Amino acid sequence: MATEIRRQALLKEMGIPCWFPRTTLAGAGASHHLDVAVPAPSRPTLVEPADVRKAGGGRVPNALRAALPSETQQKASFNPPVAPSVSVPVVEDEPAPAFAFSWFNVDPRLSVLAMLPAGADCLTSACRQMLQRILVALNAEFKEAVGHEHTFHWPFPGDLGLPTGHRAARQAVDGFVARRRREQPSALLLILADETPPFLYGDNSADGEDQHGHLIAHRQFGFAMLRTHSLHAMEADGALKRSAWQAMQSIRDRLQRGAG
């Protein structure tokens, strides 16, 4: 039971709703029994002359008795509203492509998200050294800023039977980011990626266009984000370092002003 509670808590943190099967699945363990109290539907109270006689304490006048509908008429006139039948199309969420990134909590002013190349489990030593040099150039206080590396891989390793669509990927990343922010909130996020990560921006496809070097607020958490080239791309092509450094000037200015 404790394992099931922990599993549901982890899924809830990532924004993934828990669903329970209505029928017994082959090879599945016993489900937890849940008692759900369903209130009985209410019916309107029929007005009878006897009730009126009790309330008034006297005999019902003939004129009033004639005006009151009979019990049969009241039952016939009671037509409970019927919910209209609406056909809702089921929209399939296409599987999201595999991706992975590393997250570094630098300090309360800045965090770093570095996209990883396909098949990589973490940053190479050369990329970590490059990141350290970038952070020192942004602020001399970040001499030992590259500390613990948190990695995220999508889809999750192992066949967990979870959704693999774009919405599920975004919810999983939101849960990951929420946990990193509980460990240490930050006002700025430096994204080192060659393309705008769709799981960090809004639902509008135009949100991801031409965002290199532009500060934009995260749709849910509100911190400012800036994207420039990935570390592995700058390692392969040294000419990208210049444009990446130019894009980082807005973050450098904010850090120098103490705006974090």
Summary of the structure (lengths in Angstrom):
residues: 260
radius of gyration: 30.7
end to end distance: 43.3
largest distance: 101.8
contacts: 597
relative contact order: 0.13
helix: 37%
strand: 13%
